[in-house]
Amino acid sequence: MDYTYPYSWIIPLIPLPIPMLIGVGLIVFPMATKNLRRVWSFPSIFLLNIVMLLSVYLSIQQINKSSIYQYVWSWTINNDFSLDFGYLIDSLASIMIILISTVGILVLFYSDNYMYHDQGYLRFFSYMSFFTTSMLGLVTSVNLIQIYIFWELVGMCSYLLIGFWFTRPIAANACQKAFVTNRVGDFGLLLGILGLYALTGSFEFRDLFEILNKLVYNNEVNLVFLTLCALFLFTGAVAKSSQFPLHVWLPDAMEGPTPISALIHAATMVAAGIFLVARLLPLFIIIPHIMNLISLIGIVTLLFGATLSLAQKDIKRSLAYSTMSQLGYMMLALGMGSYRAALFHLITHAYSKALLFLGSGSIIHSMEAIVGYSPDKSQNMVLMGGLKKHVPITKTAFLIGTLSLCGIPPLACFWSKDEILNDSWLYSPVSAIIACFTAGLTAFYMFRIYLLTFEGHLNVHFQNYSGQKRGSCYSISPWGKEMKKNKFSFLSTNNNEKGILFFFNRTYQIFDNGKKAIRPFISIPCFGIQNTFFYPSESDSPMLFSMSILVLFTCLVGIIGIPYNQSGIDFQLLSNLVNPSINLLHPNSNNSITWYEFFINSTFSVSLAFFGIFIAFFLYKPIYSSFKNLNLQNSFGKGGKNNTILWEKIINLIYDWSYNRGYIDFFYRIFLVGGLRRFAELTHFFDRQGIDGIPNAFGLIGFFVGEGIKYLGAGRISSYLLFYLGFVLILYYLFLLVF
């Protein structure tokens, strides 16, 4: 056994000192910590680099030896109950560690510049470091209880980072929505863990698999209860990986800073559900119908996410629905038993989607120089266009990420998505048709994003903004140069000194990412007025560096799945890293196909991608705008007008479905939230009128009886005797009637 494995327990703890030291510094030395806040980015990135080096070394060991190392120590011992804590290093854990560390380093490096002027800079890096600690602890967990602990910590970090700008009501609502939705899945996960412990008496993965295999083989377990436990476990993965119908939190999670969207809600945390299903796949395989349910949820999610991305105007929300769709591909692959293809797509998608989100952050950064910080404007693709002239590096990086996600060879996602599509034909023709159709939709909506953002003419889309002189505009995360300290600068009438007063006596203006252009503005003949126009410019070097490295990953990471040998393509490198014994569709890892077979299998998927790209160019490329105004009646011949109206109704129906998020949020708001509110009002009424009403009624009865008797006490003994004899006679009469 390699000497590195016994010390692998330190991997999750390496980033932990950063949030601890920042917290102590803000308590003990608040001013010094705030003044030296950019110093904290270096140790954050440095410690994560150490994790990356260890993860690469462990991955090399896994490729060479395919060994599994597990170490546990007792945490709690009470009679027959024992709870262990430890770490597990195997192929799945090593893949996730290297993915978390590499993407995390690039996102932190990017964030150092992106969040530079934000007042929550220290809080951001503290949350990010604690998230990487929690995520690393999750993927190295040795049992279900340990997974659940880190599962909740990861969810807590997501909640804090989605609501990072908590002063904005929309961000506060988004983090609450994510928290509540994930609690549904987390409660199901807890029920599943407790149910499996009741059946097996253990939380350890190896013990669970062995005991349940024996119980099912000997028919000594209630399959209904076992299936219910597995379903509860899968519910946790559904919520965390944004699968239908618990996907509603992911688009709203885009209210957090863009680096958060790249790291947590595209590459790592949303992949935790995929990781959980992959970790428990030996358990799901032996339970009837669960694998079919996993594949069904995957196929519904990938189609649903693709259709909802078709008409979104917010660039980050559109990418979020794209993430949901690609996670559906991974879940479909796991449901089919194609373990290797699912993990392969997990890797390729993580780098490609991280690149796209960082590219969108660069675009938003540029748009803020024009329209100010307002998500309705700076993230609205309808207001963009022509950016390719102003942000060429971002445009190139975004295009490469787009082509990769569309499945265009030889970029990364082509190899993994093509493998899933080929495996789907072996599993179910219906699933294969839906998956292939969604591949075409993916190409369409991804190039829709690209064309709306980078093509066209800037002066067309910015005519309402670029013709005005720039002043200061409110921004929670302002970009621009720091101006001189002036406590009352926001009252100044001088445009050069306008700004916003924050927690410190400093003001900011959003000018850094915009270029000035002095152009004559003719308002009266023969009179020229100099006016200032602002156009977006390229992001700073640290942001471009992170995107450039992700471009390399996007171009080259597919090599791990396509090693070359004499017989063709064999996927040997990935098969050595991923345990092939769990793969149902490819039980023999040495199977290979020839170049001819590979070309035939991939031609269809690539053709679908190019068809989707062509449709996007036809509808959104400015050169084809004249086609939109053509009278299509002649194309249909007789009755063409009715056909045109029918076609427009279909298009409008699809647009409304996509723009309104499939009406799922509306359904939840009316029936689920509204139903819960009505039920709460009913229980409140019952509590007030029923539970509280009964003792209140007895109190009122006693009050009125006492008031009535009070007036009977006149002080005459004869009256008392008369009432006494009367009641005695009444009771005697009742006694005679009864007996």
N, C-alpha and C positions, 0 to 999 in steps of 0.2 A: 504494500500500500504506500502511495506517495506521501511524503511527509507533510505536504500542504493541506491535505484533507483534515487532519485533526485540528487545524487552526482556522478552518473555514467558518467557524461560528462567529468570528469577528467581522465577517463581511457586512451583516446588517447593522452592526454597531459603528462602522467607520464614519458615516455621515452624521451620527447622532450628536457629537460635540458641538456642532454649529448652532442648532436651535438652543441648546443649553447655554452656551457661552453668550449668545445674543441676548437671551432672556436675563441672564445674570448681569450682563453689561448694561442693559436698559434700566435695571433696578439699582445697581450700585453706582455706575458712572454713566448716567443718561446722556449728558451733553457730549462727552467724549465719544461715546458709542455712535451717536447720531452724526457728529462731525466727521468721524472716520468710517462712515457707513460703507463706502465702496471697498474698504479693505476686506470686508467679510466675503466678497465674491470670490477672492482668490482661494482661501482655504476651502470654501464649498466646492469649487471646481477641482482643486487639488486632491481632496479626499475622495471625490467620486472617480478621479483618474486612478487612484489606487485600487478601488473596487473594480474598475474596468480591467486593469492589468491582471488582477487575481482571477477575474471571470474568464479572460482569454486563456490564461494558463489552465484553468480547470476544464475549459472546453477542449483544449488540445489533449488533455489527459483522457477526457471522455471519448474523443475520436480514436485515440490509440488503444485504449483498454476497455472502454464501455463498462466501467466499474461503477458501483453504487456504494456510497459511504453514508452511513447513518449513525448518529450518536445521540443518546438520550440520557437524561438524568432525572431522578425523581423530584417532582415538585410538591405533590401532596399525596400523603399516604394515610388512609383512614379505613381500618378494617379491611373489607374486600375491595374498596375503591382506591385506585392508584392513578394519579395523573402525572404524566411525564412531559418534559420539555426538552427540546433538542433541535437538531438540524439535519436536513437530508440533502445530499448533493448527488444528483443523478443527471441524466441527459436533459430532462425537462427543466430542472432547476438551473443548470448551467446556461441553457438557451435564454431563459428569462433574465438571469443576472446580467448577461452581456448586453441584452437588449435594453434593460433599464439603465445601465451605466452609460452606454454610448449615447443614447438619445438624451439622457439626463445631462451629460456634460455639454452637449451642443446647445441644449435649451437654456442651461444656466449661463453659458457664455453669451448667448443671444440676449438673455434677459438683463444682463449687466448693463447693456446699452439701452434696451427697450424700456426698462423701468428706472432709468437713471434719475429722472426728474420727479418721480412719484414719491409722495411723502411716506408711503408704506414700503419703501425699498427694503428695509431691514426685516419687516414682517413678512415680506414676500420670500426672501431667501430663507428665513427661518421655517416657514411653512413648507417650502420646497425640499429642504434638507430632511425635515421630519417625514415628509411623504416618501422620499427615497428610502429612508430607514424602514418605514412601515411596509413598503412594497417589497423590499429585499427580504424582510422577515417573513412576508407572506409566501414568497416563492420557495423559501428554504424550510418551511414548516414541516414538521415530522408527523403531525397528527391533526385531526379535525378541530380540536379545541384551540390549538395554536393558530391554525388558519383562521378560525373565527375571530380570535383576538385581533390579529393584524388586519383582518377583513374590515372590522369596525374602525380601526385606526386609519386605514386608507380612506374609508368613507368620510370620516371626520375631516381629514385633510382636504378632500374634495369639497366638502361643505364650506370650509373656511376659505378656500381659494376661489370657488365660484362666487361667493359673497365678499370677495376681497375689497371691492368698492361698495361697501355696505351702505354708504350714504345715498346711493342711487336706489330708489324703491324697486326698480325692475331687477337689479342684481340681488337684493335681499329676498325678493319673491322667488327668484330662480334657485337660490341655494336652499330655501325652504322646500321647494318642490322636489329638488333632487334628494334632499334628506328624507322626506316622507315617502317618496316612491321607493327608494332603496331600503327603507325600513320594512316594506312589505316583503321584499326578497330576503332580507336578513332574518326576519322572523321565520320564514319558511326554512331557511338554511339551519337555524337553531333547532327547529322541530325535527328536521331530518337527521341532524347529528344525534339528538337525544333518542330518536327512534332506532337508529342503528346501534347505539350503545345498549339499548334494551334488548336487542336481538343478539348481539355478539359479546357485550361486556368489555369492549375495547374501543379506543379512538384511533389506534395506530393503523396506518394504511395497509401494511402487510398483513396484520392480523385480521383486519376487516375482510380483505380479499380472500384469504385462505378460509376463514370460518364461513363466510357466506357462500363460497363455492361448495363447501361440504354440505351445508344446510340445504342448498338448492338441489344439489346432486342426489342427496338422500331423501328429498321431499320432506324435510323436517321443519319447514318454515312456512308461515302464512304468506303466500305470494302477494295477496292484496295489500297487506300491511307493509311488506317489503317494497312493493311498487309505490305505495304512498310515501314512504320515507325517501325513496329515490326521487320522486316528484318534488318533494319539499327541498331536497338538496339542489335540484335543477332550478328551482324558483330563485334561489340566491344568485345563480349564474345568469339567469334571464334578466334580473334587475341590474346587476353590475355591468353586464355587457350590452345593455340597452337593446334587448330583444323584445319583439312584440309579445304582449301588449304593454310591457313596463318600460317602453322606450321614451316616454314623453319628457323625461327630465333632461336628456342629452342635448337637444337643440337649445333649451333655455340655459344650459350650462355654459354656453358660449358668451354669456355676460361677463365671465371672468376675463382676466388678461389673456391675450393671445398665446403667450408661452405656456400657460396652463392648458389651453386647448390642445396644444401640440404634444405636451408630455403626458398629461393625465387622461384627457378625453379623446385621444387618438391613438397613442402608442402603448401605454402601460396599464393604467387602471382599468380601462374598459376591456383590456385583454385579460383581466383577472378572472372573469367569468369563463373565458375560453380555457384559461389555465386550470380552473377548478374542474371543469368537465374532462379535460385531458388527464388530470391527475386521478380522477375517479372513474375513468373509462373502463377499467377492468371490472368495476362494480356494476356499471350501467349495462355492460354487454350481457351479463348473466340474467338480467331482469327483463321479462317479456314486455314489449311495447314501448319501453323507455327510449331505446335507440330510434324507433320510428317517430316518437314524439320529438326528440331532439332534432332530427332531420326536418320534421314538419315545421317546427318553430324557426329553424334556420331558413328554410325556403320562403316562408311567409315574410320573415324579417328582411331578407335581401331584396325581395320584390317590393315590399312596402316602403323601405328606405329609399330605393331608387325612384319610385313614383313621387314620393314627397319632395325629392330634391329638384324636381323638374321646373318648378315655378317660384322657388324661393328667391327673394331679392337680397337678403342678407348673405354676404359671401361666407361668413363663418357658419351660419345655420345650414347653408347648402352643403358645405363640407361635413358638417355634423351628420346630416342624413346620409351622406356618402359613407361615413365611418360606420353608421348603423348597417348599411347594406353590406359592406365588406365583412363586418362581424357576422352577418348572416351567412356569408359564404363559409366562414370558418366553422360555424356551428353546424352547417349542413355537412361539411366534410367529416366532422366528428360523429355526427349521427349516422353517416354512411360507414363509419369505421375506418375512414382514410386519415389515420392519425398523423402520418408524415405530411400529407398535403395541407392539413389544417395548420400545423406548426410552421410549415414553410410559408404559407400565406400570412400567418401572424407576423413573421419576421419581415417579409417584403413590404407588407402593407404599413407596418409601423414606421419604417424609414420614409416611404413615399408620402404617407399622410402627414408625418411630422414636417417634411419639406413643404408640403402644400400649406399647412397652417402657419409655418414661419414665413412663407411667402405672402400669405394673406396679412400677417402682421406687418410686414414691410409695406404692403399696399395701404393698409389702414393708417400706418405711420405717415405715409405720403399724403393721404387724403386729409389728415388732420391739419396739414399746413394750408389747405384750401378752405375747408368748410368748418374747421374747429372740431372739438371733440364732441361728437354726437353720433351714437351708433346708427341712428336713422339716416345719417348722411354719409359718414366716413366709412360705413360698411355696406352701404346700399350700392349694388352693382349697377342699378339703373342710372345712377349719377356718375358712374365711371366711364371709361373709354379713352382710347388714345394714349394709355399709360406706357405703351411699349417704347415710345420716343423718349420718355422721361426716366423710366426705371428699367433699362435694358437688361441688367443683370438679374433683377427680380423676375422679369418677364421670362428670361431663359430658364431660370431655375423652376419657375412655376410651370412652364411648358413641359419640362422633363418629368416633373412629378405628375402632371396631367396625363402624359403619354404612358407613363408607367401604370397608373391606375386604370387607364383604358385597356391595358393588356397588349400594348404594342411591343413587339420584340425589338431589340434584345434586352429591354429594361426589366426590372426585378419582378414586378407583379405579373408580367406575362407568364413566366414559368410556373408560378404557384397557382394562378387562376386557371391556366390551361390544364394543369394536373387535376384540379377540382372538377372542371367541366368534363374531362375525360372519365374521371371516376364516377361522375353522376350518371353517365350513360350506362355504366355497368350496374348501377344501383336501381335506377328507376327512370324510364323515358320521360315521364311527366316532370319529375324534378329536373332532369337534364334540359328539357325545353324551357322551363321557367328560368333556370340558371343562365342559359344561353341568351334568352331574351333580355334578361337583366344586364348581361354583359354589354349588349348593344345600348341599353338605356344609360349605362354608366358612361360609355363613350360620349353619348349625346349630352348629358347634363354636365359632365366635366368640361367639355369644349364650349358649352354654353357659358360656363363661368369664365373660361379663358377669353372668349370672344367679347363678352360684355365688359370685361375688365380692361383688356389691353388693346383691342382693335377699335376702329372708329376714329373720331376726331375729338380732341380734348375740348375745343372751343364750343362744340355742340352740347356736350354734357355739362360743361361748367359755365354756361352763359349766365346763369343766375348768381354765380359766386365770383368768377374771376374778373368781372368787370368792376369790382369794388375795391377800394383801398382796405387793407387789412388792419383791423384794430385788435384789441385783446378779446379773447373769448374764454368763457369759463370752461375749465377742464379739471376733472379729478386727477387725471394723469397727464399733466401738461408737458408739451415738448417745446424746447426752445432754450434760448440763452437766459441765464439768470441776470436780472436787472439790478440796479443799485437799490439798497435798502431805503424804503420810503414808506413810512407807516400809513400815510394818507395818499399813496399813489393812485388808488382806485378812484379818488375824487378829482384827480388831475384832468384838466381839459386838453393837455398836450398829448397827442397820440404816441409820442415817443416814450412817454412815461406811464402809459396806461397798463394796468395789470390786475391781478387778482391776489388778494391778501389771504394767505393760508395760515397754518399753525405758527409759522415763523414770520418775521417781518421781512419777507422777501416777495418779490413779484416776478411773474413769468409771462412771457409772450410766446406764442407759437409761430416761430419764424424759421427754426433751424432746418426744417425739411422742405422748405419752399424756396423757389427761385424768383427773384424780382425781374420784371421785364417792363421797361419804360417804353410806352407806346403813345403816340399822339392820339388824342381823343377829340374829334371835331364835333363840337356841339353847335357852333355858329359859323357860318362861312367866313373864312379868312382868319379865324381865331382858333389856335391850337392850345389844348390843355394837356399837361403831362399827368398821366394817371399811372398808378402802380398795379400791376397784375402779378398774381402769385401762381406758380405752377409747381407741381410735385417734382421732387428730385430723388435720387437714389438714396437708400439708407446708408448708415455708417458702416465702416469696415467690419466691426465685430459681428454685426447681424449678417452681412454678406458672407463672412467667413463660415459661420455656422451653416448657412444655406448651401455653400459650396461643398462642404464636407458631406452634407446629406445628399447632394447631387451625386457625389462619388458612390455613396452607399446605394443609392437608387439605381445607379448604372451597373454596379458590380456585385451586389449582394446575391443576385440570382445565380451566381457561379456556384454557390454551395449546393445547389440542386441540380447542376448540370455538369458533373465531371465527365471528361472525355476518356473513352477507352476504345479498344479495337472493335468491340461489338456495337458501339453506338452510345446512347445516353443511358446512364445507369443509376443516377442519383445516389452514388455510393457514399460521397462525403456526408450528405445529410442523413443517409441511412445509418452510418456509423455513429452519428451524433444522436439520432433518435432511435429508440428501441423499436425494431421492426416487428417484434413478436406480437404487438398489440394491433397491428395493421390488418384489418380483415380483407380489404380489397387487394392488398399486396403482401400476402404472407411470406413470400420469398423475396428478400431484398436484392437478390442477384439477378432478378429479371431485368432484361434490357430490351430496348426497341431499336430498330434501325433508323437511320436518318430519313428514309422514305416514309416509314410509318409515322415518325414524329412530324414530318412535314404535312402529311395528310390529316393527322389529328388536329394540328394547330391551325390549318388553313381556314377551317370553318369559323373558329372563334375570332381569329384576326379579321376575317371578312366582316363579321358582325360589328367589330369595333370600328372598322373603317366606314361601314355603312352609317353607324351612329354619328361619327365625326362629319360625314358628308351632309347628313340632315341638319346637324348643328350649324355647319357653314352655310347651308342654303337658307336657314331661317335667321341667322344672327350676323353673318358677315356683311358689312356695309355694301360690298360690291354686288350683293344679291338683293339689296333692299328694293330695287325696282320690281323684282318679281312679286313682292308682297302686294303691290298695287295693281297687278294684272287682273283683268276680268276673267274669272275662271269659268264663266258660263259657257263660252265656246268650247272649252275643253271637254265638257260633259255632253254636248249635243242637246238633243231635245230633253227637256226636263232638267237641264243642268242647274237652273236656279234653285230648284228644290233640293238637289243634291248638295249644292254649295251651302245652303242654309243648314242642312243636316250635318255637313262636315263642320261648320262653324259651331253648332251646338255641341258636337262631340268634343271639339277642341276646348270650348269654354267649360264643359263639364270636367275634363281632365285638369284644366288649369285651376278651377275652383277646388277640386279635390286636393290637388297638390298644395296650393297656396294656403288652404285652411287646414293643412296637416292631416288630411284624411278624416277630419271631423272627430278624431279621437279625443282631443282635448275638450271639444264641445260636449261630447258624450260624457266624459268624466265629470265635467263641471255641472252638467244638468242632472245626470242620473246618480253618479257616485257622490260627488260633493253635495249636490242639492239634496239627494236622498238622505245622506248622513245628517245634514242640517235639519231636515224635516223630522227625522227620527229623534234627533237631539231635542228639538222643540216639543215633540210628543212626550218623550220621557221627562222633560222638564215640567210639562203640564201635569203629568201623572204624579210626579214627585211633589209638586206644589199643591195640587188639588186632592190627590189621593193619599200619599204617604203622610204629608203634613196636614191634610184636611181631616183625617180621622181623629187624631188627638186634639186638633183645634175644635172639632165638632163636640167632642166630649167636654171640652172646657167650656164651650158656649152653653151646652145643656146644663152643666153644673151651675153656671152663672145665672141662667134664667130660673132654674129650680130654687136656687138660694134666694134670688130676688122675690120669687113668688111666696116662699115660705116666710120670708121676712115680714110680709104684710099680714100673715095669719097670726102672728104672735101679739094678740091684744092684751094679754095678761089675765084672762078669765079662765079659771080652772074648769068651769062647766063646758066651755067651748073645747078645751083640750080633751076632756073626757068624751065629748060627743064625737070628735074626729077619731079618737082612739078606738071607740066602740064601732064606729063605721068601718074603719080599716080591718078590724078583727072580724066583723061579719063578712066582709068581702073575701078575706082570705079563707074563712071557714067555708064559704059557699064554693070557692074554687077547689078547696080540698075535697069537698063532697062530690064535685063533678069529676074530679080525676080518679078518686078511689071508690 
